[in-house]
Amino acid sequence: MDYELMMNGNIKIGQIIPDFQAITTQGNIKTEDYRGKWLVLFSHPGDFTPVCTTEIIAFAKAYPYFKKLNTELLGLSIDSNNSHLAWIYDIYIKTGIKIPFPIIADRSGEIARKFGMISSNISNTQTVRNVFIIDPNGIVRTIMIYPLNVGRFIPEILRTVEALQFADASNCSTPANWHPNNPGMLPAPTTFEELEERISQNNPSINWYASFTN
């Protein structure tokens, strides 16, 4: 673990996530359980709260789509496991929706602090709405942070996972407003020879430095 992460809990894109073990609504888990899969780790401020309830339901509805992308979901708050269980049971009774992914009970806040999920300027006891997208090697690829009073847009999280997987597989980038099955963007030429070759190709482009895949 690097020094800044150890001292401040400031995880950055490109870092390997810290090791942890946790009690969840689906039993005990550890970091190694998610190696070889993509992981969306998200925190919520508290059980039995309005926005969090809508988010947990939305994540549950989107879970089959994440699974198709070899991606697991993992929730976290500093509530107890009994509170989590009561909450998701209440959701099931009221809506018929079962929460198909585990939720971490981080009563001590140890994992939340490791990931920098608690903003002391907002609250010392509630996690803000963090999202960490982590690749199969345990490397953080995307970080999203929302305030307590704004719910997350789950389709954007799903789209970001797909964009990361597409970019990795194609060695391309994704342009603004990219969606699956849209073209990616080719790396910009770095030599004049590459520039001439790019111009001679039939790729759709804005200019020689901004070309799309066919």
C-alpha positions as CSV (number, residue, x, y, z in Angstrom):
1,M,0.0,0.0,0.0
2,D,1.4,3.4,-0.9
3,Y,2.1,6.1,1.8
4,E,-0.7,8.5,0.8
5,L,-3.3,5.7,0.9
6,M,-2.0,4.5,4.2
7,M,-2.2,8.0,5.8
8,N,-5.2,9.6,4.1
9,G,-7.3,6.9,2.5
10,N,-7.1,8.7,-0.8
11,I,-7.4,6.0,-3.4
12,K,-6.6,7.2,-7.0
13,I,-7.3,5.7,-10.4
14,G,-4.5,3.2,-11.3
15,Q,-4.0,2.0,-7.7
16,I,-4.6,-1.5,-6.5
17,I,-7.4,-1.6,-3.9
18,P,-6.4,-2.3,-0.3
19,D,-7.0,-5.7,1.1
20,F,-10.0,-6.1,3.3
21,Q,-12.2,-8.8,4.8
22,A,-15.8,-8.1,5.7
23,I,-19.1,-9.3,7.0
24,T,-21.9,-9.0,4.5
25,T,-25.5,-9.9,3.9
26,Q,-24.3,-12.9,2.0
27,G,-21.6,-14.1,4.4
28,N,-17.9,-13.2,4.8
29,I,-15.9,-11.9,1.9
30,K,-12.4,-10.9,1.1
31,T,-10.6,-8.9,-1.6
32,E,-9.4,-12.1,-3.3
33,D,-12.9,-13.3,-4.0
34,Y,-13.2,-10.7,-6.7
35,R,-10.0,-11.3,-8.6
36,G,-10.7,-12.2,-12.2
37,K,-13.9,-10.2,-12.3
38,W,-14.8,-6.5,-12.6
39,L,-16.2,-5.1,-9.4
40,V,-18.4,-2.0,-8.8
41,L,-18.0,-1.2,-5.1
42,F,-20.4,1.5,-3.9
43,S,-21.2,3.1,-0.6
44,H,-24.5,4.5,0.6
45,P,-25.1,6.8,3.6
46,G,-27.5,4.7,5.5
47,D,-30.2,2.0,5.5
48,F,-33.9,2.9,5.6
49,T,-33.2,6.2,3.9
50,P,-35.2,7.5,0.8
51,V,-32.5,7.9,-1.8
52,C,-30.5,4.9,-0.8
53,T,-33.6,2.7,-1.1
54,T,-34.2,3.8,-4.6
55,E,-30.5,3.2,-5.5
56,I,-30.3,-0.3,-4.0
57,I,-33.5,-1.2,-6.0
58,A,-32.0,0.3,-9.2
59,F,-28.8,-1.7,-8.7
60,A,-30.8,-4.9,-8.1
61,K,-32.7,-4.4,-11.3
62,A,-29.5,-3.7,-13.3
63,Y,-27.6,-6.7,-11.8
64,P,-28.3,-9.1,-14.7
65,Y,-26.7,-6.6,-17.1
66,F,-23.6,-6.2,-14.9
67,K,-23.4,-10.0,-14.7
68,K,-23.3,-10.2,-18.5
69,L,-20.2,-8.0,-18.3
70,N,-18.4,-10.3,-15.8
71,T,-19.1,-7.6,-13.2
72,E,-20.1,-8.0,-9.5
73,L,-21.8,-5.4,-7.3
74,L,-20.8,-4.8,-3.7
75,G,-22.5,-2.3,-1.5
76,L,-21.2,-0.8,1.8
77,S,-22.4,1.4,4.7
78,I,-21.4,1.7,8.3
79,D,-24.8,0.2,9.4
80,S,-24.8,-3.2,11.1
81,N,-25.4,-6.5,9.2
82,N,-28.8,-6.9,11.1
83,S,-29.8,-3.4,9.9
84,H,-28.9,-4.4,6.3
85,L,-30.8,-7.6,6.5
86,A,-33.9,-5.8,7.9
87,W,-33.7,-3.2,5.2
88,I,-33.4,-5.5,2.3
89,Y,-36.1,-7.7,3.8
90,D,-38.4,-4.7,4.0
91,I,-37.6,-3.9,0.4
92,Y,-38.5,-7.4,-0.6
93,I,-41.8,-7.3,1.3
94,K,-42.8,-4.0,-0.2
95,T,-41.6,-4.5,-3.8
96,G,-40.9,-8.3,-4.3
97,I,-37.4,-7.4,-5.3
98,K,-34.6,-9.5,-3.8
99,I,-31.2,-7.8,-3.5
100,P,-28.9,-10.2,-5.3
101,F,-25.5,-8.8,-4.2
102,P,-23.8,-8.5,-0.8
103,I,-23.8,-5.3,1.3
104,I,-20.9,-4.9,3.6
105,A,-21.5,-4.0,7.3
106,D,-18.6,-1.7,8.1
107,R,-19.5,-0.7,11.7
108,S,-16.0,0.5,12.5
109,G,-15.7,2.4,9.3
110,E,-12.3,0.7,8.7
111,I,-13.1,-0.1,5.0
112,A,-14.8,3.2,4.4
113,R,-11.7,5.0,5.6
114,K,-9.4,2.8,3.5
115,F,-11.3,3.9,0.4
116,G,-11.8,7.6,1.5
117,M,-15.6,7.1,1.6
118,I,-16.2,9.5,4.5
119,S,-16.0,13.2,3.9
120,S,-15.5,14.9,7.3
121,N,-16.8,18.2,5.8
122,I,-20.1,16.5,5.2
123,S,-20.4,13.9,8.0
124,N,-18.1,11.9,10.3
125,T,-20.6,9.0,10.5
126,Q,-22.1,8.6,7.0
127,T,-20.3,7.6,3.8
128,V,-21.0,9.8,0.8
129,R,-22.1,8.1,-2.4
130,N,-18.9,6.7,-3.8
131,V,-18.5,4.4,-6.7
132,F,-15.3,2.5,-7.5
133,I,-15.0,0.5,-10.7
134,I,-12.3,-2.0,-10.3
135,D,-10.8,-4.3,-13.0
136,P,-10.1,-8.0,-12.7
137,N,-6.5,-7.3,-11.5
138,G,-7.8,-5.3,-8.6
139,I,-6.9,-1.9,-10.1
140,V,-9.2,1.1,-9.6
141,R,-10.2,2.3,-13.1
142,T,-13.0,4.8,-12.3
143,I,-14.1,6.8,-9.2
144,M,-17.4,8.6,-9.0
145,I,-18.5,10.6,-6.0
146,Y,-22.0,11.9,-5.4
147,P,-23.3,14.1,-2.5
148,L,-25.8,12.8,0.1
149,N,-28.8,14.4,-1.6
150,V,-28.2,13.3,-5.2
151,G,-28.9,9.7,-6.3
152,R,-26.7,7.9,-8.8
153,F,-27.7,7.2,-12.4
154,I,-27.1,3.5,-12.7
155,P,-27.1,3.3,-16.5
156,E,-24.1,5.6,-16.5
157,I,-22.2,3.3,-14.2
158,L,-23.1,0.4,-16.4
159,R,-22.1,2.3,-19.5
160,T,-18.7,3.2,-17.9
161,V,-18.0,-0.5,-17.3
162,E,-18.8,-1.3,-20.9
163,A,-16.6,1.7,-22.1
164,L,-13.6,0.5,-20.0
165,Q,-14.0,-3.1,-21.3
166,F,-14.3,-1.8,-24.9
167,A,-11.3,0.4,-24.6
168,D,-9.2,-2.4,-23.1
169,A,-10.2,-4.9,-25.8
170,S,-9.8,-2.5,-28.8
171,N,-6.8,-0.4,-27.7
172,C,-9.0,2.6,-28.5
173,S,-10.6,5.4,-26.5
174,T,-14.3,6.3,-26.3
175,P,-15.6,9.7,-27.4
176,A,-18.1,11.9,-25.6
177,N,-21.5,10.3,-25.2
178,W,-20.2,6.9,-26.3
179,H,-22.6,4.0,-26.1
180,P,-22.1,0.3,-26.8
181,N,-21.8,-0.5,-30.6
182,N,-20.7,3.1,-31.3
183,P,-17.3,3.6,-32.9
184,G,-14.2,4.2,-30.7
185,M,-11.4,6.7,-31.3
186,L,-8.0,5.7,-32.6
187,P,-4.9,6.8,-30.8
188,A,-3.5,10.0,-32.2
189,P,-0.5,9.7,-34.5
190,T,2.8,10.6,-32.8
191,T,5.0,10.9,-35.9
192,F,4.6,12.6,-39.3
193,E,4.8,9.2,-40.9
194,E,1.9,7.9,-38.8
195,L,0.0,11.2,-39.7
196,E,0.4,10.6,-43.4
197,E,-0.7,7.0,-43.0
198,R,-3.8,8.0,-41.0
199,I,-4.7,10.6,-43.7
200,S,-4.5,7.9,-46.4
201,Q,-6.9,5.6,-44.5
202,N,-10.6,5.7,-44.9
203,N,-11.4,6.1,-41.2
204,P,-14.2,8.6,-40.4
205,S,-12.6,11.5,-38.6
206,I,-12.8,15.1,-37.4
207,N,-9.2,15.6,-38.3
208,W,-6.0,13.6,-38.6
209,Y,-5.6,13.6,-34.8
210,A,-9.3,12.7,-34.1
211,S,-10.2,9.6,-36.0
212,F,-12.9,7.0,-35.4
213,T,-12.8,3.3,-35.8
214,N,-14.8,1.9,-38.8
